Amino acid sequence: MELICPAGTPAAFREAVNAGADAVYCGFRDETNARNFPGLNFTPAELGEAIAFAKRKGVMTFVALNTFMRAGAEDIWYKAADEAVRLGADALILADFGLMAYVAEKHPDQRLHVSVQASASNADAINFLVDAFNAKRVVLPRTLTIADIARLAPQIRCEIEVFVFGGLCVMAEGRCSLSSYATGKSPNMNGVCSPASHVRYRQDGAELVSELGEYTINRFPAGEAAGYPTLCKGRFETGGDSGYAFEDPVSLDVMDHLDALRAAGVCALKVEGRQRGKAYVAEVVSTLRQALAADAAARPALLSRLRLLSEGQKTTSGAYEKRWR
C-alpha cells in the first residue's frame, strides 16, 4: 500500500520525501486549498521545485485543489488546475464536480483523485465520478468501518485511499459547517477551519478556557492537555451531561489495522498533517514507513512513540471501529 504524506511547506515536503513517502500531497497558497492558512502552502515556483525534487527521488506529488468553487470566481480554480498540470503534478485531488469536469475536458491525460471533501462514500456516487470524469482514485470519508470498505471495494472501478493517522475530522467531509458559524470562514469554500486569527486562550481560575470567535469551546482543568479549539471537538451540554458530543479531541490512528485495510481493498494510506512542522512530518513518515515494512508483532513498539505527537497525546480508531456513545 502506498504511503501518502502531507506537506504544508517546502521544508516539510523535503522531509516527507526523504523519510520514505510514496507520494506527498500539498496545495497552493490560496482558497483552492482546504488548508488555506498564513505561513503554509506553496507558490507556483515553490511547487515546481518540490515536484522536480520528488521526481528525482521517485516520489509522486498530489496537488490538493479540494475546496468548492465560488460562483463568479471559477477562474481561480481553473487557473490553479492549469498551473498544477503545467508543473507536472502526478495527480490532482478534487472535490468540486465542476472543477472535475474542467480538468477532464481540458487535461484528459491528467490523473484525477476524488478528494475526501467530495464525501463520496457509496458505489453509485463513486462510479458516477469514474464514468463522468475518469477518476482514478477515491479518498473515502472517515465515516466508514473497515467492513464497509470491504463491501464497497468490489463494487467500484477505481482505487481506494483512506486516512490512517493524524487529525480526525468527525463531520462528514464536505459538510464542515460548524466552524463557519463561529468565524464566518468556511472550510469548504475558503479553506479555513477554526482559523488562528479567531482563537484565544485565557485563564479562568484553575481552568484554561479555549475560545473560537465569541464562543467558549472548552474548559481544561489543571493537568489536562489543552486541545486546539475546533468547534466539532468542543465540549457540549447534551441531555444534562457535559462532554464531547461528536468526538474526543484526539488523533486518528488505525495503523494497528493495516492487514485488515489491505484485505479490504485499500491501496493507499493517507496521513493528515499539512499544518504540522517538518519535524512532525519526518518522525511520523519515517515511523509509518518502518511499520509498513514490519510484521504485525513488531508494529506496536514502533507505533507507540507516535502517541506523544497526537492531539491530546491520545488516539482513536474513529469510525473504523464504530463505538458511538
Disulfide bonds with the S-S distance in Angstrom:
none
